[in-house]
Amino acid sequence: MFSHAHFCEVVFCTGLIAGLLLGQVTAAGQTGAAGSSYLALTTPRRVLPDAQPWEVNEFPHTLSVLELKRGGFRYWGWYGLNEGRGIGLTRSNDLVNWSKYAENPLWTNARWPSAIAHADPRNKATLYFAITRDYDTPSSRIVLASSQDGIHLKEEKELVAGAPDQRNQNPNLFRDPRSGRFYLTFYRGNDHDHFEIISRSATTVPDLDKAAEKILLQTNETVAAPTLLYVKNVPGAKEKKTGVYFLATEIYPHRYTDNPEGEWQVKVFAADSPDGNFQPGQSGHARTARVLVPAHFQKPVLRIRLPSGQPRSLGARGDRGFITVACSESGPQG
């Protein structure tokens, strides 16, 4: 459906975020509040419209996509349901038409899968997943799973242990294209008046369980669901030859109001490293870009660099049981 000149974006609403960035990204399109460029989106298109019986009254909340070219499908995506009932697999050849795996769920008591490939030099077929467990308790935690086929997941270890009255969830696995290090970025807080975005890094994914922690953001207002992006070329920041790291988060300005129109939004911070001093945008300073996405889009673009060298963007929008896809008609600029 899309030519190589198009870019597909999966944008999540009502709490949905995209799960994984592969390789490098390039900014293009609209200009954000700090002068950074952003994609101009077409009208979203619905995907994953049909619920499977196991999903019952829950719906796809996040989608993590890898280009695997396995089993007759180019793209494999792992989605988690909004209340943590479980995770399922869906596959596609064009990022728009998706086919859910008939034997879903892959796991129950699981939420927010973040997948990463080519992370084990000894076995290139190995896939790693960071997954939230026990979401429906006050002490959610994060585990590491591995898979050889993308279907049968083996729980390897606990990455972030549960703690009394403390949520540890929304994991995001990211490999820094510059250093090769792996980063686990996640939300920690009480869902009331204490919110932190935490970062860990290690030379291998399995070592993330014992890596030191660094607090990237801390606030008494809602901030969660981190996604790391590396943007190689940012318009207006040509002096930064090393690129910019963006940290996309979800915010909820209406958490403490009775505004019936209140919706989740996205706020983007930027820094010079994956665990750097992330700051919201300042006028005329593209390194610290701040982007607020309109309420009907809840998460920013993830653009992956495919083997052909053509960037694409992945993501999803979830709303009442379906996910929609939007595309950008133009390529990278700047």
N, C-alpha and C positions, 0 to 999 in steps of 0.2 A: 504493500500500500504506500510505502514511503520510499522515495528515491534516495540515493546516497547523499543528496544535497539537503535532506531534511534531518531534523533532530527531534527525537521523541523524548518527552519528559513525563515522568510519573510524579504527580503532585498529590500529596496526601492532605485530606481535610479531616476535621473532627478528631485530631490527635494522631494522624497518620504521618509517618516519616519514611523516607527512603533509607535503605539499609547499607549500601556499600558503594564505594567509589573504587574503580579500577584504574590504575595508572594516573594520567594527568588530565586536567580539565582546562578548558579555555573559556573565558567569559565572552559573552556576546549579547547584543540586544539592547534592552532598556537601560537607562542610567539610574543607579540607586541614589540614596540620599547623600552618599559621600563621593559621588562621581564614578563609582564602579559600575561596570556594565552588567546588565541582566537580560535574560531572554525575553523577547516579546512572544507571548504565547497565543496560539490559536484557540478556538473553542474546544474545551475538553471533550474527549470521546470516552464513552463507557467501555470498560473491560471487566472481566470476571463478574458478569451480571447474575449468574446462577449459583445459588447456595447449594452446598452438599448437605445431606441429612445430618452429618456429625456436627455441623456448625450451629444447628438449632437456632437460637435467637441471637447469636453473635455474628460479627461480620469482619471481613478482612480489614486490618488496621495498619499493618506495615508490610512492605514487600522488598525483599533483598534479591537483586538480580545479578547473575553472572552469565557471561558468554562462554558456554562449555562445548557446544556442538556435539552433543551426545544424544543417543536414542532418537534421532530424527528431528531434534529440536536445537536451534541455535542458542536460545536463551532459556535459562532455568531460573525460576523465582520461588523463593520460600516466603510464605505469608503467615502472619500471626493474627489471631482473632483478638478483638478489642478487650475482652475480659479475661484472657488467658486460658481459654478452654484448650487450645492446642495450636499447632502449626501444620501447615499443609504445603504441598508442592504444586506449582503450576508452570507450564512451559509454553514457549512461543517461538515463532520464526521471524516475527516482525515487530514485536513489542506492543502490538495492539490486540491481536487475536490470541487469546490464551486458552490453554486446555488444562484443567485441573486433573491432577493424578487421581485415578479412580479409587485407589486404596488409601487415600487420606483418612485420618490424620497421620502424619509421621510420628508425632509426639503429642501427648496430652500433658496437662499442667505445664504449659509452655507458651511463651509469648515473645514477640519482638526478636525474631531471628536476624542475625547479621552474619552474612556468609563471606568467606574469602577463599580464593583459590591460589595455587602455586606458592603456598607458604611453607611447604616442606620440601627442601631440596633433595631429600632422599626418596621421596615418593611424590611425583608431580600430580598424581591423580587425587591426592588427599585434599579434601575440603574441610575447612574449620568453620565452626559456628559458635558464636556467643549468643546465649539464649537466656531469657528471664524465666525463673522458676518461682512458684508460690506467689504469683502476682496478687491473688485475692486475699493475701494476708498483710499485716502491717510490716512484715519482715521479708520482703521479696529479695531474691538473690540472683546471681548470674553464674551460669555454668558454661563449660567448654565442651563441645561435641565435635566429633570427627566423622567423616563418611568417605567411602571410596566410590560410591555410586550416586550420591546425592539423595538417596531414598532411605537407606538404613543408617540411622544416626546412632553413634555410640557415645555415651556420656563419658568423658575422659576425667574430668575433675571439676571442682568448684573454683571458679575464678574470683568471685567476690562473695564472701560468706554473708549470710543473713545476720542481722543484729536486731535486738529488741526495739520496736517502734521506729525502725529506720528502713526506708526503702532503698534498695540498690537495684536499678533496672535501666531500661533503654540503652542496652549496649551497642556500641558502634566499633567494628573492627576496621582498621585503616593501616595500610602499608605506605610509609613515606617514600615516594618515588625518588627522593634525593638521597636519603641515608640508608634506605632499606629496612629500617627499624619498624616494628609493629606497635601499633597504639590501640589501647582499649580506652574508649571515652564513654562515660556513663553518668546517669543522674543518681544522686544520693540526696535524701531529704525526708521530711515528714509529711509532705503534701499539704502543709498548712502554712507555716511561717519560716521554714528553713529549707533552702534549695541550693544544692551545689552541683557543679559539673566537675567531675573527677577525671584525671588522665593517668594512665600507666603506660610504660613503654618497655620493650624488651627486644632482644635480637631474634627470638623465636616466639611464636604464638603460645606454646605450652608454658613458657616462662612468665607469662603475664600474671599468673596467680601470685607470684612472690615479688613482683616489681613494686618499687616505691610509688606512692601516690602523690599527685600534685593537684591542688585545687585550682581550677582554671577560672571558675566563676562562683561567687557566693552572694546570696541575696535573700531577703525575706519576701520577695515577690516571685511569682511562678516563673521558673525557667527549667526546662528539662529537654529530653530527647535530642542529645547532641549528634551532629553529623559533621565529620571533618571532610573538607574539600581542599585539594591543592590546585590553585589556579596559576597556570604557567604565565599567561599573558593577560595582564589587566590594563585596559585602556586608562591612560592618565597616570600610570605607574611604571613608565618605561625605564626609569632609573633603577627599579628593582628587578635585576636580571634573574634573581633566584625565585621569583614568583611570590604568591601570597597564599597563606593558609586561612581558609574561611571556616568558622565554626557556626553552623546553623543550629539554632535552638528553637523550641516552641515556647511561646509565652501565652498567658491568658489574662489580659488586662481586666477582665470583668469577674475574676474569681470571687471578689469580695463585694460584689454588687448584686442587685436584683434585676439587672438588665437582661431581658429575655432574648435580646439579639446578640448577646455576647458569644463570640466564637474564638477558637484558638487561632493564633497568628504565628508568624515566624519572625525571628530577629537574628540577624547575622552579625557576627563579630569577626575580626581579622587580626592576624599576627604574623610574625616572620618565621615561626616554627610551629610544629603540630601541638606543642605544649607550651607555647609562648604566652606573652602578655596580651591576651585577647581583649580588644577594646571595640566599642561601637564606633561608628563612623564620625569623622570630624570633617567639616567642610574643606574641600580642596585637598584632602589627604586620602588617596585611594588605598593606602595600606590598611587603614582602619575603617573599612566600609561597613555601613549599617544599612540593611535592607529590610523594610517591613513589607511583607507580602499582603495583598488585599485579603480580606477575611475568607473569601471563597477559595483561596489557595492557602494550604496550611504548611507547605514545606517547599524549600527551594530546589533548584535544578541540581541533578547529579549528571555530569556529562562524562562518559567513559571513552577512553581512547581504544578503539578497536584495532586488531592487528593490521588492517588495511591502512591505518593512519587516520581514518575518518572518525571524528568525534561524534558521539551520540549522547543523548541525555535519557536517564531512566528515572522513573518515579511513579507515584500513583496518587489518586485522590479517592478517598473512601467516603461514602455518604449513603446511609441507609442500605448497606449491604452490597454496594457495588463500588468499583474503582474506575476512575476515568483517566484518560491519557490526553495530554495536550502536546502540540508540536511547535517548534520554531521553524519558520520557512527559510531563514537565512543562516549562513555559516558564521564561523568566528570572525570577529572584527577586532581591529586594533593590534 
